[in-house]
Amino acid sequence: MNVRVPVRVAGRASRAWESVAGSGVAAVLVVDPLDIRWLTGFTGSAGVVVLGPLPVLVVDGRYGEQAAEETSASGCAAAVVVAQHGSTVDDEAVRLVGGAVGFDPAVTTVARTARWRAAGARSLVEVGGFAAMRMVKEPDELARIERAAAITDRALALTEVRPGATEEDVRNRLEESMRREGADGPGYGTIVASGPNSALPHHRPTSRDIRLGDAVVIDAGAEVDGYRSDMTRTTGVGAVDPILASWWEIVAEAQEAGVAAVRPGATGDDVDRAVRLVLDRHGVGEWFVHGTGHGVGLAIHEGPWLRRGSIDVLEEGMVVTVEPGLYRRDVGGVRIEDLLVVTRTASRHLTHSPKDAPCPQSAPTT
Protein backbone atom coordinates (compact mmCIF):
# COMPACT_ATOMS: atom_id res chain seq x y z
CA MET A 1 0.00 0.00 0.00
CA ASN A 2 1.30 3.46 -0.89
CA VAL A 3 1.25 5.81 2.11
CA ARG A 4 1.96 9.31 0.88
CA VAL A 5 3.28 12.25 2.85
CA PRO A 6 1.67 15.58 1.90
CA VAL A 7 3.73 18.13 0.01
CA ARG A 8 5.00 20.76 2.45
CA VAL A 9 3.87 24.28 1.53
CA ALA A 10 5.12 26.22 4.55
CA GLY A 11 6.30 29.71 3.62
CA ARG A 12 4.74 29.80 0.17
CA ALA A 13 1.83 32.06 1.10
CA SER A 14 4.12 34.61 2.75
CA ARG A 15 6.45 34.63 -0.26
CA ALA A 16 3.52 35.03 -2.61
CA TRP A 17 2.14 37.93 -0.58
CA GLU A 18 5.55 39.63 -0.54
CA SER A 19 5.59 39.46 -4.35
CA VAL A 20 2.37 41.53 -4.64
CA ALA A 21 2.28 43.52 -1.40
CA GLY A 22 3.54 46.65 -3.15
CA SER A 23 0.56 46.80 -5.50
CA GLY A 24 -1.64 48.70 -3.04
CA VAL A 25 -4.18 45.94 -2.40
CA ALA A 26 -5.51 44.78 0.95
CA ALA A 27 -5.46 41.18 -0.25
CA VAL A 28 -5.45 39.07 -3.41
CA LEU A 29 -8.27 36.66 -4.13
CA VAL A 30 -6.64 33.51 -5.53
CA VAL A 31 -9.10 31.39 -7.52
CA ASP A 32 -6.97 29.12 -9.72
CA PRO A 33 -7.27 25.59 -8.18
CA LEU A 34 -3.62 24.86 -8.95
CA ASP A 35 -2.43 28.07 -7.26
CA ILE A 36 -4.68 27.26 -4.29
CA ARG A 37 -3.22 23.77 -4.03
CA TRP A 38 0.33 25.09 -4.33
CA LEU A 39 -0.24 27.75 -1.67
CA THR A 40 -2.23 25.72 0.87
CA GLY A 41 -2.20 21.99 0.08
CA PHE A 42 -6.00 22.03 -0.34
CA THR A 43 -7.12 19.67 -3.12
CA GLY A 44 -10.86 20.37 -3.19
CA SER A 45 -12.70 21.78 -6.18
CA ALA A 46 -14.25 24.87 -4.55
CA GLY A 47 -12.32 27.47 -2.60
CA VAL A 48 -10.75 30.92 -2.62
CA VAL A 49 -7.55 32.00 -0.90
CA VAL A 50 -7.64 35.48 0.59
CA LEU A 51 -3.93 36.14 0.31
CA GLY A 52 -2.75 38.87 2.64
CA PRO A 53 -0.48 39.27 5.67
CA LEU A 54 -2.59 36.54 7.33
CA PRO A 55 -3.82 34.18 4.60
CA VAL A 56 -7.30 32.65 4.77
CA LEU A 57 -8.70 29.71 2.82
CA VAL A 58 -12.45 30.06 2.27
CA VAL A 59 -14.39 26.90 1.36
CA ASP A 60 -18.01 25.82 1.36
CA GLY A 61 -19.67 23.36 3.71
CA ARG A 62 -18.54 20.31 1.75
CA TYR A 63 -14.87 20.97 2.37
CA GLY A 64 -14.47 22.39 5.87
CA GLU A 65 -12.99 19.26 7.45
CA GLN A 66 -10.91 18.36 4.41
CA ALA A 67 -9.48 21.88 4.16
CA ALA A 68 -8.50 21.91 7.83
CA GLU A 69 -6.82 18.51 7.57
CA GLU A 70 -4.94 19.23 4.33
CA THR A 71 -3.68 22.68 5.30
CA SER A 72 -2.48 21.37 8.66
CA ALA A 73 -0.77 18.34 7.13
CA SER A 74 0.94 20.52 4.51
CA GLY A 75 2.24 23.04 7.04
CA CYS A 76 0.13 25.90 5.69
CA ALA A 77 -0.45 28.83 8.04
CA ALA A 78 -3.77 29.83 6.46
CA ALA A 79 -6.88 29.98 8.61
CA VAL A 80 -9.84 28.03 7.21
CA VAL A 81 -13.22 29.77 6.98
CA VAL A 82 -16.35 27.91 5.90
CA ALA A 83 -18.88 30.03 4.06
CA GLN A 84 -22.18 30.01 5.93
CA HIS A 85 -25.42 28.73 4.45
CA GLY A 86 -26.82 31.30 2.05
CA SER A 87 -23.41 32.84 1.41
CA THR A 88 -21.07 31.85 -1.41
CA VAL A 89 -17.36 31.32 -1.12
CA ASP A 90 -16.80 34.48 -3.18
CA ASP A 91 -19.15 36.54 -0.99
CA GLU A 92 -17.31 35.43 2.13
CA ALA A 93 -13.89 36.10 0.60
CA VAL A 94 -14.82 39.64 -0.46
CA ARG A 95 -16.15 40.43 3.02
CA LEU A 96 -12.84 39.38 4.52
CA VAL A 97 -10.76 41.76 2.41
CA GLY A 98 -11.99 45.16 3.62
CA GLY A 99 -10.09 47.10 0.98
CA ALA A 100 -8.79 46.97 -2.57
CA VAL A 101 -9.03 43.47 -4.02
CA GLY A 102 -6.18 42.14 -6.11
CA PHE A 103 -6.73 39.46 -8.74
CA ASP A 104 -4.89 37.64 -11.51
CA PRO A 105 -6.50 38.65 -14.83
CA ALA A 106 -5.07 35.58 -16.54
CA VAL A 107 -7.31 33.21 -14.57
CA THR A 108 -10.17 35.36 -13.24
CA THR A 109 -13.23 35.79 -15.46
CA VAL A 110 -15.07 39.06 -16.04
CA ALA A 111 -18.21 37.42 -14.65
CA ARG A 112 -16.41 36.60 -11.42
CA THR A 113 -15.14 40.13 -10.90
CA ALA A 114 -18.71 41.33 -11.48
CA ARG A 115 -19.86 39.07 -8.65
CA TRP A 116 -17.17 40.51 -6.43
CA ARG A 117 -18.36 44.02 -7.12
CA ALA A 118 -21.91 42.96 -6.36
CA ALA A 119 -20.65 41.46 -3.07
CA GLY A 120 -19.14 44.81 -2.07
CA ALA A 121 -15.57 44.84 -3.38
CA ARG A 122 -14.42 48.47 -3.14
CA SER A 123 -11.98 48.34 -6.02
CA LEU A 124 -10.33 45.68 -8.14
CA VAL A 125 -6.64 45.79 -9.03
CA GLU A 126 -4.90 43.52 -11.52
CA VAL A 127 -1.81 41.87 -10.06
CA GLY A 128 0.48 39.14 -11.35
CA GLY A 129 -0.35 35.51 -10.82
CA PHE A 130 1.70 32.85 -9.12
CA ALA A 131 2.34 30.47 -12.01
CA ALA A 132 5.85 31.92 -12.31
CA MET A 133 6.55 31.10 -8.66
CA ARG A 134 5.51 27.50 -9.30
CA MET A 135 8.11 27.03 -12.06
CA VAL A 136 11.05 26.22 -9.75
CA LYS A 137 10.20 22.94 -8.07
CA GLU A 138 10.98 22.16 -4.45
CA PRO A 139 12.34 18.72 -3.42
CA ASP A 140 8.88 17.42 -2.45
CA GLU A 141 7.56 18.38 -5.88
CA LEU A 142 10.52 16.94 -7.76
CA ALA A 143 10.16 13.65 -5.94
CA ARG A 144 6.56 13.30 -7.11
CA ILE A 145 7.32 14.28 -10.69
CA GLU A 146 10.22 11.83 -10.80
CA ARG A 147 8.00 9.09 -9.38
CA ALA A 148 5.34 9.84 -12.00
CA ALA A 149 8.00 9.62 -14.72
CA ALA A 150 9.31 6.28 -13.40
CA ILE A 151 5.78 4.89 -13.30
CA THR A 152 5.27 5.89 -16.93
CA ASP A 153 8.54 4.24 -17.92
CA ARG A 154 7.49 0.97 -16.26
CA ALA A 155 3.96 1.11 -17.65
CA LEU A 156 5.19 1.68 -21.21
CA ALA A 157 7.56 -1.28 -20.90
CA LEU A 158 4.56 -3.44 -19.97
CA THR A 159 2.42 -2.25 -22.88
CA GLU A 160 2.63 -4.23 -26.12
CA VAL A 161 2.05 -2.47 -29.44
CA ARG A 162 1.08 -5.13 -31.96
CA PRO A 163 -0.90 -5.49 -35.17
CA GLY A 164 -4.61 -5.95 -34.56
CA ALA A 165 -4.73 -3.97 -31.33
CA THR A 166 -6.60 -0.71 -31.56
CA GLU A 167 -5.26 2.65 -30.48
CA GLU A 168 -7.82 2.58 -27.68
CA ASP A 169 -6.60 -0.88 -26.60
CA VAL A 170 -3.05 0.39 -26.22
CA ARG A 171 -4.22 3.51 -24.39
CA ASN A 172 -6.33 1.48 -21.97
CA ARG A 173 -3.58 -1.06 -21.21
CA LEU A 174 -1.04 1.70 -20.68
CA GLU A 175 -3.26 3.65 -18.29
CA GLU A 176 -4.22 0.48 -16.42
CA SER A 177 -0.52 -0.31 -15.99
CA MET A 178 0.11 3.22 -14.65
CA ARG A 179 -2.48 2.70 -11.95
CA ARG A 180 -1.12 -0.74 -11.07
CA GLU A 181 2.34 0.78 -10.76
CA GLY A 182 1.07 3.38 -8.26
CA ALA A 183 -0.21 6.36 -10.21
CA ASP A 184 -3.40 8.17 -9.26
CA GLY A 185 -4.18 8.03 -12.98
CA PRO A 186 -2.88 9.40 -16.27
CA GLY A 187 -1.44 12.88 -16.12
CA TYR A 188 -3.39 13.94 -19.21
CA GLY A 189 -5.23 12.42 -22.13
CA THR A 190 -2.91 9.68 -23.39
CA ILE A 191 -2.09 9.91 -27.10
CA VAL A 192 -1.79 6.76 -29.21
CA ALA A 193 -1.58 7.74 -32.86
CA SER A 194 -0.97 5.07 -35.50
CA GLY A 195 -0.42 5.15 -39.25
CA PRO A 196 -1.92 8.29 -40.82
CA ASN A 197 -3.06 9.45 -37.38
CA SER A 198 0.56 9.87 -36.34
CA ALA A 199 0.58 13.05 -38.45
CA LEU A 200 -1.78 14.65 -35.90
CA PRO A 201 0.27 15.93 -32.92
CA HIS A 202 -2.64 15.73 -30.43
CA HIS A 203 -4.62 12.86 -31.92
CA ARG A 204 -7.13 11.16 -29.62
CA PRO A 205 -7.04 7.35 -29.67
CA THR A 206 -9.69 5.69 -31.80
CA SER A 207 -10.86 2.18 -32.68
CA ARG A 208 -8.43 2.09 -35.62
CA ASP A 209 -6.53 -1.21 -35.78
CA ILE A 210 -2.75 -0.88 -35.68
CA ARG A 211 -1.25 -2.42 -38.81
CA LEU A 212 2.08 -3.66 -40.09
CA GLY A 213 4.01 -0.71 -41.48
CA ASP A 214 2.53 1.79 -39.03
CA ALA A 215 4.49 4.33 -37.09
CA VAL A 216 2.88 4.63 -33.64
CA VAL A 217 3.33 7.77 -31.54
CA ILE A 218 2.64 7.23 -27.83
CA ASP A 219 2.53 10.37 -25.66
CA ALA A 220 1.83 9.51 -22.02
CA GLY A 221 2.40 10.57 -18.45
CA ALA A 222 1.25 9.66 -14.96
CA GLU A 223 -0.10 11.72 -12.08
CA VAL A 224 1.16 11.32 -8.51
CA ASP A 225 -0.30 13.55 -5.77
CA GLY A 226 -1.31 16.10 -8.39
CA TYR A 227 2.12 16.24 -10.07
CA ARG A 228 2.55 14.99 -13.61
CA SER A 229 5.07 13.55 -16.03
CA ASP A 230 5.26 13.75 -19.82
CA MET A 231 7.01 11.54 -22.38
CA THR A 232 6.66 10.55 -26.04
CA ARG A 233 8.10 7.64 -27.97
CA THR A 234 7.60 6.70 -31.61
CA THR A 235 7.86 3.06 -32.58
CA GLY A 236 7.40 1.11 -35.80
CA VAL A 237 5.31 -2.00 -36.39
CA GLY A 238 7.11 -4.03 -39.01
CA ALA A 239 8.68 -2.19 -41.97
CA VAL A 240 7.83 1.51 -41.80
CA ASP A 241 8.01 4.03 -44.63
CA PRO A 242 11.70 4.89 -45.25
CA ILE A 243 10.79 8.58 -44.98
CA LEU A 244 9.55 8.03 -41.44
CA ALA A 245 12.65 6.04 -40.57
CA SER A 246 14.83 8.91 -41.77
CA TRP A 247 12.65 11.40 -39.92
CA TRP A 248 13.15 9.44 -36.70
CA GLU A 249 16.92 9.82 -37.02
CA ILE A 250 16.56 13.56 -37.65
CA VAL A 251 14.15 14.09 -34.77
CA ALA A 252 16.44 12.11 -32.45
CA GLU A 253 19.37 14.35 -33.47
CA ALA A 254 17.28 17.49 -32.96
CA GLN A 255 16.09 16.28 -29.59
CA GLU A 256 19.63 15.62 -28.45
CA ALA A 257 20.56 19.16 -29.47
CA GLY A 258 17.62 20.55 -27.54
CA VAL A 259 18.48 18.54 -24.43
CA ALA A 260 22.09 19.76 -24.62
CA ALA A 261 20.80 23.36 -24.69
CA VAL A 262 18.84 22.97 -21.44
CA ARG A 263 20.89 24.62 -18.71
CA PRO A 264 20.58 27.47 -16.20
CA GLY A 265 20.61 30.85 -17.93
CA ALA A 266 19.35 29.56 -21.28
CA THR A 267 16.09 31.02 -22.54
CA GLY A 268 13.19 29.08 -23.97
CA ASP A 269 14.08 30.58 -27.35
CA ASP A 270 17.67 29.28 -27.04
CA VAL A 271 16.47 25.69 -26.63
CA ASP A 272 13.90 26.01 -29.40
CA ARG A 273 16.51 27.45 -31.77
CA ALA A 274 18.92 24.57 -31.07
CA VAL A 275 16.24 22.11 -32.18
CA ARG A 276 15.21 24.09 -35.27
CA LEU A 277 18.78 24.48 -36.48
CA VAL A 278 19.06 20.70 -36.81
CA LEU A 279 15.68 20.34 -38.52
CA ASP A 280 16.41 23.21 -40.92
CA ARG A 281 19.83 21.79 -41.77
CA HIS A 282 18.08 18.59 -42.88
CA GLY A 283 15.51 20.57 -44.87
CA VAL A 284 12.48 19.45 -42.82
CA GLY A 285 11.91 22.42 -40.52
CA GLU A 286 8.57 23.27 -42.13
CA TRP A 287 7.10 20.02 -40.79
CA PHE A 288 7.78 20.99 -37.15
CA VAL A 289 4.49 22.68 -36.25
CA HIS A 290 4.66 23.30 -32.48
CA GLY A 291 7.00 24.59 -29.80
CA THR A 292 9.95 22.59 -28.50
CA GLY A 293 8.72 22.17 -24.93
CA HIS A 294 7.13 23.46 -21.76
CA GLY A 295 7.23 23.21 -18.01
CA VAL A 296 5.47 20.41 -16.14
CA GLY A 297 4.24 20.30 -12.55
CA LEU A 298 0.76 20.60 -11.12
CA ALA A 299 -0.26 21.47 -14.69
CA ILE A 300 0.83 19.39 -17.64
CA HIS A 301 1.50 22.56 -19.61
CA GLU A 302 2.96 25.45 -17.61
CA GLY A 303 5.95 27.76 -17.72
CA PRO A 304 8.72 27.97 -18.63
CA TRP A 305 7.91 27.83 -22.35
CA LEU A 306 10.50 26.51 -24.80
CA ARG A 307 9.41 28.09 -28.07
CA ARG A 308 10.25 30.80 -30.55
CA GLY A 309 10.60 34.18 -28.89
CA SER A 310 10.32 32.86 -25.32
CA ILE A 311 12.27 34.99 -22.87
CA ASP A 312 11.67 32.57 -19.98
CA VAL A 313 15.06 31.95 -18.37
CA LEU A 314 15.80 28.44 -17.14
CA GLU A 315 16.78 27.99 -13.50
CA GLU A 316 17.91 25.07 -11.42
CA GLY A 317 14.89 23.08 -10.28
CA MET A 318 12.67 23.79 -13.27
CA VAL A 319 11.16 20.75 -15.00
CA VAL A 320 10.74 20.93 -18.78
CA THR A 321 10.05 18.80 -21.83
CA VAL A 322 12.05 18.69 -25.05
CA GLU A 323 9.77 17.26 -27.75
CA PRO A 324 10.54 17.98 -31.40
CA GLY A 325 8.37 16.28 -34.00
CA LEU A 326 7.76 16.11 -37.74
CA TYR A 327 4.30 15.64 -39.22
CA ARG A 328 2.95 15.31 -42.76
CA ARG A 329 -0.53 14.12 -43.56
CA ASP A 330 0.55 12.01 -46.55
CA VAL A 331 3.46 10.44 -44.66
CA GLY A 332 2.73 10.28 -40.92
CA GLY A 333 4.55 11.64 -37.93
CA VAL A 334 7.43 11.18 -35.49
CA ARG A 335 7.89 12.76 -32.07
CA ILE A 336 10.42 12.07 -29.32
CA GLU A 337 9.99 13.69 -25.92
CA ASP A 338 11.80 13.51 -22.61
CA LEU A 339 11.19 15.17 -19.27
CA LEU A 340 14.20 16.93 -17.74
CA VAL A 341 15.02 18.75 -14.53
CA VAL A 342 17.40 21.70 -14.81
CA THR A 343 20.45 21.12 -12.63
CA ARG A 344 23.18 23.45 -11.39
CA THR A 345 25.13 23.14 -14.65
CA ALA A 346 22.92 21.39 -17.23
CA SER A 347 19.95 19.00 -16.95
CA ARG A 348 19.06 15.49 -15.84
CA HIS A 349 16.63 13.07 -17.52
CA LEU A 350 13.56 12.06 -15.54
CA THR A 351 12.25 9.77 -18.31
CA HIS A 352 14.34 6.78 -19.33
CA SER A 353 12.30 4.62 -21.72
CA PRO A 354 14.37 3.29 -24.64
CA LYS A 355 14.25 5.26 -27.87
CA ASP A 356 14.49 2.50 -30.46
CA ALA A 357 14.56 3.67 -34.07
CA PRO A 358 11.66 2.34 -36.19
CA CYS A 359 14.04 1.40 -38.99
CA PRO A 360 12.73 -0.40 -42.08
CA GLN A 361 12.81 -4.14 -41.47
CA SER A 362 11.26 -7.25 -42.87
CA ALA A 363 7.69 -7.80 -41.80
CA PRO A 364 7.06 -10.99 -39.77
CA THR A 365 6.17 -13.95 -41.98
CA THR A 366 4.29 -15.96 -39.35
MOKA-V843566 format. One record per residue. N is the residue number from 0. RES is the residue in three letters. NEAR is the number of other C-alpha atoms within 12 Angstrom. D_LAST is the distance of its C-alpha to the last C-alpha in whole Angstrom. Layout:
# MOKA-V843566
((N	RES	NEAR	D_LAST) (N	RES	NEAR	D_LAST))
This chain:
# MOKA-V843566
((0	MET	6	43) (1	ASN	12	43) (2	VAL	8	47) (3	ARG	19	48) (4	VAL	17	51) (5	PRO	29	52) (6	VAL	35	52) (7	ARG	28	56) (8	VAL	33	57) (9	ALA	25	61) (10	GLY	22	63) (11	ARG	30	60) (12	ALA	41	63) (13	SER	25	66) (14	ARG	21	64) (15	ALA	37	63) (16	TRP	33	66) (17	GLU	24	68) (18	SER	24	66) (19	VAL	30	67) (20	ALA	24	71) (21	GLY	17	72) (22	SER	21	71) (23	GLY	22	74) (24	VAL	30	73) (25	ALA	32	74) (26	ALA	44	70) (27	VAL	50	66) (28	LEU	52	65) (29	VAL	46	61) (30	VAL	37	59) (31	ASP	31	55) (32	PRO	29	53) (33	LEU	32	52) (34	ASP	37	55) (35	ILE	42	56) (36	ARG	40	54) (37	TRP	44	54) (38	LEU	43	58) (39	THR	46	58) (40	GLY	39	55) (41	PHE	44	55) (42	THR	32	52) (43	GLY	30	53) (44	SER	20	53) (45	ALA	29	57) (46	GLY	40	59) (47	VAL	48	61) (48	VAL	50	63) (49	VAL	46	66) (50	LEU	44	66) (51	GLY	37	69) (52	PRO	24	71) (53	LEU	25	71) (54	PRO	37	67) (55	VAL	40	67) (56	LEU	49	64) (57	VAL	45	64) (58	VAL	38	62) (59	ASP	29	62) (60	GLY	23	63) (61	ARG	19	59) (62	TYR	26	59) (63	GLY	26	62) (64	GLU	19	61) (65	GLN	26	58) (66	ALA	36	59) (67	ALA	30	62) (68	GLU	22	59) (69	GLU	32	57) (70	THR	37	60) (71	SER	24	61) (72	ALA	22	58) (73	SER	28	57) (74	GLY	25	61) (75	CYS	34	62) (76	ALA	29	65) (77	ALA	36	65) (78	ALA	30	67) (79	VAL	34	66) (80	VAL	30	67) (81	VAL	31	66) (82	ALA	28	67) (83	GLN	18	70) (84	HIS	13	69) (85	GLY	12	70) (86	SER	18	69) (87	THR	24	66) (88	VAL	38	65) (89	ASP	39	66) (90	ASP	32	69) (91	GLU	33	69) (92	ALA	42	68) (93	VAL	41	70) (94	ARG	29	73) (95	LEU	34	73) (96	VAL	34	73) (97	GLY	22	76) (98	GLY	24	76) (99	ALA	29	74) (100	VAL	38	70) (101	GLY	39	68) (102	PHE	38	64) (103	ASP	28	61) (104	PRO	23	61) (105	ALA	16	57) (106	VAL	23	56) (107	THR	27	59) (108	THR	15	60) (109	VAL	16	63) (110	ALA	13	63) (111	ARG	25	63) (112	THR	29	66) (113	ALA	19	68) (114	ARG	21	67) (115	TRP	31	69) (116	ARG	22	72) (117	ALA	16	72) (118	ALA	24	72) (119	GLY	23	75) (120	ALA	32	73) (121	ARG	23	76) (122	SER	25	74) (123	LEU	32	71) (124	VAL	26	70) (125	GLU	25	66) (126	VAL	29	65) (127	GLY	26	62) (128	GLY	28	59) (129	PHE	37	57) (130	ALA	31	54) (131	ALA	24	55) (132	MET	29	56) (133	ARG	34	53) (134	MET	35	51) (135	VAL	31	52) (136	LYS	35	50) (137	GLU	25	52) (138	PRO	18	51) (139	ASP	26	50) (140	GLU	35	48) (141	LEU	37	46) (142	ALA	28	45) (143	ARG	34	44) (144	ILE	44	42) (145	GLU	36	40) (146	ARG	32	39) (147	ALA	42	38) (148	ALA	44	36) (149	ALA	34	35) (150	ILE	41	33) (151	THR	48	31) (152	ASP	38	30) (153	ARG	29	29) (154	ALA	35	28) (155	LEU	39	25) (156	ALA	22	24) (157	LEU	20	23) (158	THR	25	22) (159	GLU	24	18) (160	VAL	36	17) (161	ARG	24	13) (162	PRO	25	12) (163	GLY	19	14) (164	ALA	26	17) (165	THR	25	20) (166	GLU	38	23) (167	GLU	28	25) (168	ASP	27	23) (169	VAL	38	22) (170	ARG	36	26) (171	ASN	29	27) (172	ARG	26	25) (173	LEU	37	26) (174	GLU	38	30) (175	GLU	27	29) (176	SER	29	29) (177	MET	36	32) (178	ARG	25	34) (179	ARG	21	33) (180	GLU	29	33) (181	GLY	28	37) (182	ALA	36	37) (183	ASP	28	39) (184	GLY	31	37) (185	PRO	39	35) (186	GLY	35	37) (187	TYR	29	37) (188	GLY	25	35) (189	THR	39	31) (190	ILE	37	29) (191	VAL	49	26) (192	ALA	45	25) (193	SER	47	22) (194	GLY	40	22) (195	PRO	30	25) (196	ASN	33	27) (197	SER	41	26) (198	ALA	32	29) (199	LEU	33	31) (200	PRO	37	33) (201	HIS	26	34) (202	HIS	26	31) (203	ARG	25	31) (204	PRO	32	28) (205	THR	23	27) (206	SER	19	25) (207	ARG	24	22) (208	ASP	27	19) (209	ILE	34	17) (210	ARG	26	15) (211	LEU	28	13) (212	GLY	31	15) (213	ASP	41	18) (214	ALA	45	20) (215	VAL	50	21) (216	VAL	47	25) (217	ILE	47	26) (218	ASP	47	30) (219	ALA	50	31) (220	GLY	50	34) (221	ALA	48	36) (222	GLU	38	39) (223	VAL	40	41) (224	ASP	36	45) (225	GLY	37	45) (226	TYR	41	44) (227	ARG	44	40) (228	SER	53	38) (229	ASP	51	36) (230	MET	47	32) (231	THR	42	30) (232	ARG	44	26) (233	THR	48	24) (234	THR	41	21) (235	GLY	40	18) (236	VAL	34	14) (237	GLY	28	12) (238	ALA	23	15) (239	VAL	34	18) (240	ASP	28	21) (241	PRO	22	23) (242	ILE	24	26) (243	LEU	40	25) (244	ALA	33	24) (245	SER	24	27) (246	TRP	40	29) (247	TRP	39	27) (248	GLU	29	29) (249	ILE	34	32) (250	VAL	42	32) (251	ALA	35	31) (252	GLU	31	34) (253	ALA	39	36) (254	GLN	41	36) (255	GLU	31	37) (256	ALA	26	40) (257	GLY	43	41) (258	VAL	38	40) (259	ALA	26	43) (260	ALA	33	45) (261	VAL	48	45) (262	ARG	29	48) (263	PRO	26	52) (264	GLY	23	54) (265	ALA	31	51) (266	THR	29	51) (267	GLY	38	48) (268	ASP	30	49) (269	ASP	33	49) (270	VAL	44	45) (271	ASP	41	44) (272	ARG	34	46) (273	ALA	33	44) (274	VAL	43	41) (275	ARG	40	42) (276	LEU	27	43) (277	VAL	28	40) (278	LEU	34	38) (279	ASP	20	41) (280	ARG	17	41) (281	HIS	20	37) (282	GLY	15	39) (283	VAL	27	37) (284	GLY	28	39) (285	GLU	17	40) (286	TRP	30	36) (287	PHE	33	37) (288	VAL	25	39) (289	HIS	26	40) (290	GLY	35	42) (291	THR	45	40) (292	GLY	45	41) (293	HIS	42	43) (294	GLY	44	45) (295	VAL	47	43) (296	GLY	51	45) (297	LEU	41	46) (298	ALA	34	45) (299	ILE	35	42) (300	HIS	25	43) (301	GLU	29	47) (302	GLY	34	49) (303	PRO	42	49) (304	TRP	36	47) (305	LEU	41	45) (306	ARG	34	46) (307	ARG	23	48) (308	GLY	17	52) (309	SER	23	51) (310	ILE	19	54) (311	ASP	29	53) (312	VAL	29	53) (313	LEU	38	51) (314	GLU	30	52) (315	GLU	27	51) (316	GLY	34	50) (317	MET	44	48) (318	VAL	54	45) (319	VAL	54	43) (320	THR	48	39) (321	VAL	51	38) (322	GLU	43	36) (323	PRO	51	35) (324	GLY	46	33) (325	LEU	45	32) (326	TYR	35	32) (327	ARG	25	31) (328	ARG	17	31) (329	ASP	16	29) (330	VAL	27	27) (331	GLY	36	26) (332	GLY	46	28) (333	VAL	54	28) (334	ARG	50	30) (335	ILE	47	30) (336	GLU	41	33) (337	ASP	44	35) (338	LEU	47	38) (339	LEU	40	41) (340	VAL	43	44) (341	VAL	35	47) (342	THR	24	48) (343	ARG	16	52) (344	THR	18	51) (345	ALA	24	47) (346	SER	31	44) (347	ARG	27	42) (348	HIS	30	38) (349	LEU	36	38) (350	THR	37	34) (351	HIS	28	32) (352	SER	30	28) (353	PRO	20	26) (354	LYS	31	26) (355	ASP	17	23) (356	ALA	31	23) (357	PRO	36	20) (358	CYS	27	20) (359	PRO	24	18) (360	GLN	18	15) (361	SER	16	12) (362	ALA	17	9) (363	PRO	13	6) (364	THR	7	4) (365	THR	4	0))
